[in-house]
């Protein structure tokens, strides 16, 4: 039986620890479609807010003030 390349062993170990599919993009996309969840790495950190720096509370349409 042939030995496994140490770089491949490390890559397999890393994918198992992170619970990512080990394979190419096409394989990962097929697994994600079957499982209905992501099988690869995600962006790190909290998602950014879409309207950063803008408060909806201060928009004139949301104040509901009576006409003068």
HELIX and SHEET records of a PDB file:
HELIX    1   1 UNK A    6  UNK A   18  1                                  13    
HELIX    2   2 UNK A   25  UNK A   35  1                                  11    
HELIX    3   3 UNK A   56  UNK A   58  5                                   3    
HELIX    4   4 UNK A   60  UNK A   62  5                                   3    
END                                                                             
